[in-house]
Amino acid sequence: MPGKKVLIITYYWPPCGGGGVQRWLKFSKYLRLFDWEPVIYTPENPNYPVKDESLCKDIPNGITVLKHPIWEPYGLYRLFTGRKKSQGLTAAFTSEKKENKLIENISNWVRSNFFIPDARVRWVNTSVKYLSGYLKENNVDIVVTTGPPHSLHLIGLKLKKRLKIKWLADFRDPWTNIDYYKELKLSKWADKKHHRLEKKVLQNAHKIVVVGNNMKAEFMEYGGSNIEVITNGFDMDDVKGMDQIRQDKKFSLAHLGVLMKHRNPVLLWKVINTLVKEYSGFSQDLEIKLIGNIDFEIIESLKNFGLDKYLIKEGYLPHDKIILIQRQSQVLLLLINQTGNAKGMLTGKFFEYLAAKRPILAIGPLDGDVAEILKETNSGIISGFNDDKGLRKNIIQYYELYKKGELNVSSKNLDKFTREELTYKLSNVLNNITG
């Protein structure tokens, strides 16, 4: 049995699906290799947007999973918006059908001003009470909180003050600089409270862990210190036996994951539309694959550009099937939001794209973290948000290689992004905090 224990407070845990669960599930899978025993604390009755039983295979045998009831306002939200209980909740500000804007705006205002920092805030005090009792009776060396939801960091903040325990706060996404923050209908008072709570977490945690260099720089400007970068990554176990997977016969451009309306790549649809009309053979070969929760406005945008005839759309698929589709696709689309935090956006999906070893076609800042890693790993090409000529050139480059049967990448420097290597890095951080 490993010598040290880490209590991991996470909202997302299998059978939850989607990107939010991957990071600490994979850390937990490998922590025992580095003399750390994970203990998980998670809600007993959460409102997961999707479920994925295939992820349960990564839960370590015999791990302690503590569960405690949570109250969330989604029952009231469903009642107010007319959603059925069977309807899953979607990612922030994403809807697969046209919504009543007035009702959605009222719901947004209520959520933004009465549930700060997020809809899970009512879990904070009950969790502090429950975990205080557990920690007094069980030896734990350090507590980890991971957000979003960032309300979980408030649990760590209160436990540290009450019990003087070591505490690491992990940010998978920013807080007040997250891409949809400006879409929240915040009063000045609510906005100030968000910033005040964020600063408290940054200044009180023994260590802050973030997923990229730009996020680290942002938090340091905001008064954070003692910040470590540990990126997301990919699990070698997930891609075993997939080296011989055959690629699609069509020139498939695949995006896997949530596509919110503010991530709608209008420039991409415009460029593809012109290539369909002007570039010989392109229209016969084209296939656009969108896998996951896709906002209604994106499908409408495809229709407006006459591209819906090339679309293959699937809802959420189990993670193992996602990995397979990544390997089968000719080109993997990485679409970064044109928002204030664009330079620092590093999703877990990006690193699984790297592991798939298929060419990545990215749209985003040329001086951001994604651009740097693409160059470092030789895994793809990136175009600026408004560079239609560059994007057209990049698509044609990949298409011509596809026609020759030579569309491949020679990736390099991927080892440091494996989940096992990243967990080793995490274990060193934990060791340094606990002494």
N, C-alpha and C positions, 0 to 999 in steps of 0.2 A: 504494500500500500504506500503511495507517495507520502512524503514527509510533511508537506504543507497543504493547507486548504484555502481555496478562493471561493467566496460566495458571489455568484454572478446573477445580478438582478436584470432580467430581460423580459420584455413583454412578449417577444416572439420566440416560440419554441415549438418543435414538431408536436402535433401534425400541422402546424402553421406552414403555409407555403409562401413563395415570393422571396424577394431579395433580402428583406430585413432579418430573416432567421439564419441566414447562411454563416455570417461572420462568427458569432459566438457558438454556434453548433460545431463548426469546424475547429475553433480553438479548443472547445471542450473535448473533442474527439482525440486531440493530440497532446493535451496538457500532461497526461500521465507519463508520457515519454520523458518529460523534463521535471519530474518529481513534484508535480502539482496535482492535487485532487480537486476537481470542480464540483461545486454544489450549486444547483440551479434553483432560483426563486422566480416563479412565473405565475400569471393569473390562473385561477381554477376554471373560470368561465369567460374567456376572452371573446371578443368579436373579431375574428380573423377575416380578412378579405377573401382569402382562399385557403384551402387545405391541401396538403401534399403528404400522403402516408409514406411515399418513397423515401422521404428524408429521415424517417425513424431509424433506418438502418445505421445511421451515423451516431446515434446516441450511445455513449459508452456503456458497457455492461455494468450493472450494479451501481450506477450513478444515483446520488440522492437528488431528487427533484421535489422541492417544496412548492406547494400550491396554496393560494389563498384567494378567496372570492374578491371580485372586482365589480364595482358599479360603473357602468358607462352610459352615456345619454342616448345611445343609438336606438333604443326602443322608442323614446320620445321623437327622435329624428325620423324614424320610419313612419310613425303615426302622423307626424306633421306633413311629411312629403308624400304620403300615400304609398310608400314602398311596402311590399309584403315581407313577412318575417323570413321567408325563404330566400329573399334577394340578398346576395352578398354585398358587403360594403366595398367601395372602390378606393383607389388611391386618391390623394388630395386633389380636389377639383377636377376629377375625371369622371365623365359620364358616357356610357355607351349608347345613350339615346337622348333626344332633345328633352331638356328639362324646363319646368316652369321657373323662369328667372327670378320672379318676385319671391317665390317660396324659398328658392335656393339662397337668395341674397339675405333673407331674414334668418335662415338657418345659419348661414355664415356669420352674420353679425352676433347672434346669440353664442355660437361656439367660440368666436374670437374674443368676446368680452366677458363671458361668464365662466369659461374653462381655460384658465391660464396656468401653465403654458399650453395645455392640450386637454383632450377629452378624458384622459386617464388620471387627471389630477386628484380625483376623489379616492384614488387607491393609495395615495402617499401616506396619510396619517395612519390608516389601518395597517399598512405594511410596516411602518416604523414600529408600531406597537407589537405586531406579530414577530418581526425579526429581532427586536430587542430581547424578547424572551428567548428566542432560539439562540442568539449569540451569547447570552449569559450562561447557557447550559452546554453549548458546543464550541469547541475551539476552532476558530476561523482566523486566518492570518491577515486576510485583506478582503475588502468588499469591492466589487466592480459594478458600476452602473453603465448601461449602454443605451444611447438614444439616437434617433427618436424612438418612442415618444420621450421628450426631454423631461417630462415630469418625473421620470425614474431617477434622474440626477438629484432631485429634491429629497428622495428617500436616502440616497447616499450622504447628502449634506446633513440631514437631521441625525442619521446614525453616527456620523463622525462626531458631531457636537455632543450627542448624548452619551456615547460609549467610548469616545476617543480612539476609534478603530481606524486603521489605515484604509484609504479609499482612493480608487482609480476611476476617473470618469472618461468613458470612451464615446467619442462623437463619430457616428457613421455618416452624419450629415451635419451641416451648420445648424445653429439655432435661429437667431434673428436675421441671418444672411441666407437662410434656406430659400430655394428658388421660388416657392409659392408664398413667402412671408408677406409680400406686398399685396397679395390677393386677399389676405385676411382683412376683414373690415374692422380694424382696430381703432378704438378711441385713443386719444393722446395718453390717457391714464393707463390703458391696457398696454400700449406700446412701451411706456416707461417701465411698467412692471416686468414685461418680458426682458428688457435690457438689464434691469436690476437683478432679476433672478439669474440670468445668464452670467453676469459678472460675479455673483456670489459663488456659483459653481466653479468658474474658472479660477477664482482666487483662493478657494478653500480646499479643493481636491489636492491630495498629495502628488498626483500625476494626472495630466491630461493626455489622452491618446487620440490622435486624429488620423484620417486615412490619406492625407496628402500634404505636400509642402505648402501649397497656397492656403489651405485651411489653417495650417500652423501659423503662417504669417499674419493672417487675419485675426486670429485669436491673440497673438502677441501684441498687435496694435491695440487690441481691446483691453489689454491689461493682464492677459493670461501669461503664465510662465511655467517652467518645468513641463514643456510639451514635447511629446514623442510622436514621431510618424510611424505608424504601422499600417501599411496599405491593406486593401482587400486582396484576395488571391484566388487560386484555383487548387482543387484537390486532385492529385494524381490518380487516386482511386476511382474518381469519376470518369476518367478518360481511358482507363485500361482497356485494351482490346479494340480500340477504335481507329487505329492507324490505317486500317485497310478499308474504311468506309468510303463508298463511292459518292461522288458529288452529283448534284442534280443535273439532269440533261439540259435544262433551261438555264439561262443566265439569271440566276436567282439572287435578288437583293433582299436580305432577311434582317428584320429587326425583331429581337426577342425581348419582351418585357413591356412594362407600362409605357404608354405614349400619352402624356397629358396634352391638353390643348395648347399650352404655352411651349410645348416641344414640337409643335407641328412644323415640319421642314418644308415650308412652302417653296423655298429656293430649290430643293431637291426635286419636288414634283414638277416645277417649272422646267428645270433642265431636262428631266426625263421626258417630259412632253415634247420638247423640241427635238430630242434624239429620236423619239418614236417617229416623228414626222420627217426628219432630215437624214438620219444615218441608216444606210442600207443594211437591211437584215435585222436591225435592232428590235423592231416591233415583233418579229416572229420568235425571237429568242427570250424576250423579257418575261420575268416573273417577279412580282413583289410579294414577299411573305411578311405578314405582320402577326406575331404570335404574342398573345397576352391581352391585357385590358387596354383597349384602344378607344380614345375619346371620339365621340360622335362627330366633332368638328373636323377631325383628321380624315375620316371616311368621306365626309362631304367635300373636303378639299381634293381628295383623289378623284371624286366624281367630276368636280368642276374642271379638272385638268384632263379628263377623259382617260384616266388610268385605272378605273375600277375594274375594267375587263381583264387587267393583268394581276389583280389582287387575289391572294390566297390568305384568308383571315381565320385564325384559330383563337379561341379563348385561352385561359390559363391551362398549361399542360404540366404534368409531373416533371420534376427536375431532371430525371434521367432521360426523358424524351426530349427535353430542351437541349441537353448536351448532344444528343444524336443529331438533332436538326442543325445545330451549329456546325457540326462536322460535315453535314451533307450540303450545306449552302455554298454557293459559289462566292458570294461576298456578304460580309456581315456589316450592317449599318449601325453606326454609333452616333447618335444624335444628341448633342449637348444643348441644354437650354440657353437661350440668349438672355441671360439674367446676370445680376451682379456677382454671383458666385461661380460663373462659368469656368474661370481659369482653374478652380479647385475641384471641379466635379470629377469624381473617380468612383463610378459605380462598381459593384461586385460583378455585374454582367461584363464589364470591360475586360476583367482578368480571365473570365471564362472564355471570352472571345480569343484572348491570347493563347489559351490552352488548346483551342480548337484548331489553331494553325491554318486558318482560312484568312484571306486578305480582308482587312478592316478598312471600310470607307467611312471616315469620320467628318463631321461638320462641327466646328467649334473654334475657340481661340487658338491661334498659332503659337502663342507663348504660354499655354496652359500646361497642366500636369499631364493630360492625355497626350498632347503633342510630343512632350518630352519622352514619355514612355514608348510611344509608337516609334520614335526615332531610335531610342536605346535598344529596343527589341526587334527592330526591322519587321514590324508586324502589319503595317498599313500606311495609309496616306490620309492627310487631313486638309480640308478646305476651310477658309474663313467663312463667317456667317453670311457675308454679302458677295462672295467671290464666285459668281456664276460661271465665269470663264475657267477658273481653276477647277471647279467641281466638274464641269463638262469634260475637261481634259483628263481628270482622274478617272471618271467613269469610262471614257473611251479607252484609256490605257488598260483598264481591267478587262473591258469587253474584247479588245483585240487579242489579249493574252488568252482569254477564254476560247475564242474562235480557233486559236492555234493549239488548244489543249495544254497550255502552259501556265494557267492561272494558279499560281502557288506562291507561298511566302517561305523564305528561309529564316525563320525566327531564331533569335539568339537571346542570351541573358535572361531566360525565363525562370531559372532555378530559384532565385530569391523571392519569387511570387508564389511559390508553392505553400499550401496551408501549413505543412509541417515546418518549413523554414520560418514562416511568420510566427508560428506558435513558439518556436525556439526564441525568437526575438522578444515575444511577449513575456516568456518565462524569465528572461534576463531583466526585464523591466520590473516584474513582480519581485524578483530576488533583491533588486536594488532598493525597492521601497521598504521591504520587510527586514532587510539586513541579514 
